[in-house]
Amino acid sequence: MAMLFPHLPFHPDETPLSWAARSAAFHTGGRLVPFLNDLGIDLWSLKRGEECALARLCSISGQERAPVAHNAVTALGDRQYALRGERFAAEFLTGPVTRFCPSCLAEDAAGAARPATKWRHRLIWSLSVVRVCPVHQIPLLSHRGGKWDDGAHELQALPWEKDALAVGPNASLRPSPLQDYVVARLTGASGPAWLDGQGIEQGVRATEMLGAVITFGAGQKASNMTESMWDEAGRAGWAVMSEGEAAIRTTFMDLLKRSETNPGSMHPKTAYGMLYAWMSASRLTKDPGAIRPLLREHILDTVPLTKGQILLGSPVEAPRVSSVAKIAAGELVHPMTLRNLLADQGAISASDREAPCGRIFLRYDEARASIRMLKHAVPVSRLPELLGASRPMVAALLEIGALTRLAEVEAASSKTSKAVDGLEMTAFLERMQVRLPEVAEKPTTMVTLAKAAEKGRVKMSVILSMLLQGRLLRACRLAGAAGLAAVLVDPQEIKSKLALPRPGMSGELALIILGFDPSRGRRVFCHPEAAPLIASEPYGEDVWVSPAALENFRQKYVTKKRLPLVMGVRPLAIGKLLRERGVKPIWDPREFGAAIYEKADLPIV
């Protein structure tokens, strides 16, 4: 095969097409396409970096193929490309737009008899993120002639000198750190870990999109952005992205706080603008990368959502933050009933009772217990029928806490004060069925619960407490009857049990011994959000605490008053020591009249 002579060497900073265009000017004084046709090389095959085209051009020109292939952008199909091991979509390149630095081209041709043989189209000018010349620190110029061969970026055919004169002198501008990062990454250099961990195009696009919202606000549209605006956005986004995930999350929160919107109509797009619109587009064909799950998690943590709402491409299965109205809609319960129950249980403030349900926000998890209760609520008026019990028996079960009203009795206007948890009622009946053996006939010494209370002159609440505690060993159920109407007890056994002294102490005395405020500390016996810290039994208007329950609490927990004794440290030093080690009370001390710590959390001194 005949070779071209003399040899025009390939320059390490140019594209294969640039070298071919310079070769055409050098050997024929003409244009690129006729030159390639004479060599039997298809323009678009060379543009796509196809091996056959590169190999033929290098062979005919007497050029080593490796440097040329190193700068070849290879088409992979479906508008995907690769360069030096990095994959990206067509949008990562400038496409039919030719970018150039007039100062670079002027230097290329300085003193040359034939300037067209010297003008090199730099490889980095093909990248959309490169907008500033790193040598002369001026913005690159762009040209598009509207011709079929614009994508060849043939500088020899462009009126670039006229373009440069029309623009005039440019102010000095350093390349953005994002541009520097991309150029360095294509040479094999490493950068910030968060960006290096994803595709090069994903990192660039996410950085520019976030930077655009930071710089121009959530109302800015991507379609209205100029190249100088994208450059400014890249600089702002880099300051965040280069610092990694923690900085990105902080910026998400700052944007959320900055968004001036009515909380009742909060939508993620009002805070994150084009960033959110880009990642939530229904025709999104490219994976946005690591920023998408990061933003989704942040929105789930901070923005009121509805169950089933589509968020960044997938439905919200379990909202974390929402309004009472949206929670009620997703769970198919009445919003005002839910609002009142949440207020009764302290999940929202009492003042929120009068607020619109769409303006009350809370974490979804804080509403789950109330939702469950509402869905399984059973009116107190139906309990006699469902439990096979008389009204006094139902009242006694409520008194001893075997069944719990959904709201305090004092909330007389609330429907939830007149209902109990249906799941709790079912569990109560199941316990009775499991604990009490069934008999076909009533033993002669056994009587119903109502008869036992009448004969022994014992309160029904006392008998039911003993029954639930398993102290009535002879109790059984009569076949053919249902609920509490089937329960039989022995009056003599009740009398003998009442005569025996009970080990332990009253709840009030236990609270004083442990260092609690007796008026507020009673929540250790019955906490609405967790299991009680101290197991107790009914005892008139108070509760009874066994020695075992008291000892179990002492083994696991300690109140602040007893910390000096347990830790062996002077009282004045304890507060500072706990703060330094990050040890906090397990619950709000204001609720209990004392700070409670887990012994396992205490520092070893």
Buried (B, 14 or more C-beta within 10 A) or exposed (E): EEEBEEEBEBBEBBBBBBBBBBBBBBBEEEBBBEBBEEBEBBBEBBBBBBEEBBBBBBEBBEBEBEBBBEBBBBBEEEEBBBBBEBBBBEEBBBBBBBBBBBBBBBEBBEEEEEBBBBBBBBBBBBBBBBBBBBEBBBBBBBBEBEEEBBBBBBBBBBEBEEBBEEEEEBEEBEBBBBBBBBBEBBEEEEBBEBBEEBBBBBBBBBBBBBBBBBBBEBEBEBEEBEBEBBBBBBBBBBBBBBBBEEBBBEBBBEBBEEBEEEEEEBBBBBBBBBBBBBBBEEEEEBEBBBBBEBBBBBBBEBBBBBBEEEBBEEEBEEBBBBBBBBBBBBBEBEBBBBBBBBBBBEBBEEEBBEBBBBEBBBEBEBBBBBBBBBEBBBEBEBBBEBBBBBEBBBBBBBBBBBBBBBBEEEBEEBBBBBBBBBBBBEEBBEEBEEBBEEBEEBEEEBBBBBEBBEEBEBBBBBBBBBBBEEBBEBBBBBEEBBBBBBBBBBBEBBEEBBEEEEEBBBBBEBBBEBBBEEEBBBBBBBBEEEEBBBBBBBBEEBBBBBEEBBEBBBEEBBBBEBBBEBBEBEEEEBEEBBEEEEBEBBBEBEBBBBBBBEEEBBEEE
